[in-house]
């Protein structure tokens, strides 16, 4: 039995690895250079690089739970199931670059980054803080951005009209001469 690797899968997994590495690098940099709770203004009143830890889910959901240990491992379990499902989808669809496969690669890389932190440290480092007029967006990181971007691309792909499949052309052996 031979295992054939989809042609584009290595490139898609490389994109996931790049996201994971960028996420790890930025979180390590922030942890070493910005005190917990500190911030570096980038664009005054718009964008700051901060240093916070998030023990909850997206937007700090469940962060104040009475059972933080349970929340941590439920989030890890959910993320691992998601990682397996996304990887299987990438293997099945990995012969082509499509909006769906790129989106799945982004989700995979981001989910790997956050689950890595939850398993090893019990929380993730969030460090991008955005203010738009009077609205303050919850702090986030590269992994979160990658997951949200991938999810938006999947939604966009589901809303775009699908091209009808090209009619198959008969090969030489399919032509009958009567």
Secondary structure, DSSP 8 states (H G I E B T S, - for coil): ------TTHHHHHHHHHHHHHHHHHHHHHHHHHS-TT-EEEEETTTEEEEEEEE-SSGGGTTTT-S-HHHHHHHHHHHHHHHHHHHHHHHHHHTTS--HHHHHHHHHHHHHHHHHHHHHHHSSEEEEEEEEETTEEEEEE-HHHHHHHHHHHHHHHHHHS-----------GGG----
